Amino acid sequence: MTDSLGYRANWAVIIPSTNTAVQPEFDDMRPRGVTNHTVRIWIPDDPVNSDEEFNALMDNIRGEFDNAILRVITCNPDYIVMGMSAETFWDGLAQSIELRERVKELAGRGVAMGSDACQAALRCYGDIRRICVLTPYWPVGDRNVQKFFEDCGFEVVAIKGLKCDSPANIAQVTESELREGLIELNEHNPEAIVQVGTNLAMAALAGEAEKWLKKPVLAINTATYWYAMRANGFDDIVEGFGSLMTDFRELPASYLETDAGRNALAA
């Protein structure tokens, strides 16, 4: 429901309570007349030093996820933007579709998810197949990300998980560390590099990295907000976040709100 400040749209943004990167990055991308309304999924900032502890983190998110949606829809948003990524990739494409439809049913609104956004963004650059992925995750998270992209028809030639030791500490990864990760992945000669994990502050760096790597470098926060804009018919250009926000202004209809469209992406 629009209002005096969000006269084009009000969007609900759902993020884990430990995440300090999504909110400022999304606000920096926000076009005129669109407002972001952030709800935080309460989770503890527990240590994560193994696959088992990473799975416990995911369980914490799942336990509070529905409550966060029910809280934020009381402000009558027009659309849901998921500023969290691991759950959207978990267990591959089929499970991602199921999650998307469950969120739509619970919220009564459309939703932009990182999984949808990354594959849609990759398709904008032509027939890309070979990709590398940078994550803050432990191996169990990386395996689920790889499964999703492979389900969608991409070849993941390398994946670098940074094994961050708590959900809040993901935001402490420096630009230098992210740059080194990109350079390392680029040695595998991918056609594109994708960064997932919404608490890695990489939106601006990804846009810069395209210039010196000379290939698409997609940050998940940029891809997700781009998807939300295009799915809602906003063709605004936003500078400073790479070619996705400046050169690719349309989201093909096949990427939008249907299972059929999403399955078409995996063909």
Buried (B, 14 or more C-beta within 10 A) or exposed (E): EBEEEBEBBBBBBBBBBBBBBBBEBBEBBBBEBBBBBBBBBEBEEBEBEEBEBBBBBBEBBEEBBBEBBEBBBEBEBBBBBBBBBBBBBBBBBBBBBEBBBBBBEBBEBBBBBBBBBBBBBBBBBEEBEBBBBBBBBBBBBBBBBBBBBBBBBBEBBBBBBBBBBBBBBBBBBEEEEBBEBBEEBBEBEBBBBBBBBBBBBBBBBBBBBBEEBEBBBBBBBBBBBBBBBBBBEBEBEBEEBBBBBEEBBEBEEBBBBEEEBBBEBBE
